[in-house]
Amino acid sequence: MKYEHFGNLLEELRLKYNMSREELAHNICTPKQIYRIEKGESEPSIYLLHQLSLKFRLDLNEYYKMYFTNHTLEGLEGIKSINHAIIVRDNHLLKSLIDNYEPMEAFKTGENLQHIYYGKALCSALLDEDYKKSLDYCYQGLRVECPEFNITSISKYMFSNVGLALLNCTSQNFFAMDNYDAGMLVLNGLLMVLESYVINSPYPLFRDTQFFKKFYQAILYNMGVHLFEQGEYKKSLIFIERGIKFSLQESNFRHLSELLFFKFKLLYHKQNYAEAREYYNQVISLCKITNKESILNELDSSAKIDYPEIFK
């Protein structure tokens, strides 16, 4: 059978198993959310797909990806180009790509549309320094996959990769607008999502994904940085050390140099100069191995001025 949208399949499965919407939604979402998906008004999150798969004993994740996501050639090429511009931090290129792909039909729904909102959010924040507009784009992108989204209920859901990136962007916008409490609320929600559904998940589908490991490191780093800026040095150190421990356990070094560098800063701030010197040398060695030129340049230009005690 050819389904117009995923909701058609979901409704057929529900009726086949003689389940009401209330029964299907029990312990995973609201009956209203099932209704919206069945009517084609909403798309399921990764978390919801996983929970529905368990209820039906079918792998709906792969089925959904294959038949119901907008993986046209122009969509795939567009997402690849957008992600590349984000990775290399070319925000002007990103803006031109968003302007180019936004009118296309392939970018009107689903994760493709979320990438448009994410690109707009980044450009508004990084090019225009308009954090309120950036926050609005983040919310619009998040509500593509979670129509009832609000920052107090983040931990209730699992999000797609771009959804998680939008949440991180949301937190950084709050910090840029000097709304520290809201920023930390979002970061704490993100940590709960990652630790509940990914890092400690018994399902290798999530646990073994490199994106999640790198993202978890980045969130722990962000937590440490913002706590440090508020003078909460002990709490900051806890999150930074968690990030370092996780990086070493998983042999995933994407953010290890930044985490080690920040621990060095914390130790120096505590006037623990001997241990700080050890971490400084570790950072230098790791940055050379992993080609982290930005950190090396910062240390070369300012270390003897900003951290003179480690050279005595």
Secondary structure, 3 states (H helix, E strand, C coil): CCCCCHHHHHHHHHHHCCCCHHHHHCCCCCHHHHHHHHCCCCCCCHHHHHHHHHHHCCCHHHHHHHHHCCCCHHHHHHHHHHHHHHHCCCHHHHHHHHHHHCCCHHHCCHHHHHHHHHHHHHHHHHCCCCHHHHHHHHHHHHHHHCCCCCCCCHHHCCCCHHHHHHHHHHHHHHHHCCCHHHHHHHHHHHHHHHHHHHHCCCCHHHHCCHHHHHHHHHHHHHHHHHHHHCCCHHHHHHHHHHHHHHHHHCCCCCCHHHHHHHHHHHHHHCCCHHHHHHHHHHHHHHHHHHCCHHHHHHHHHHHHHHCHHHHC
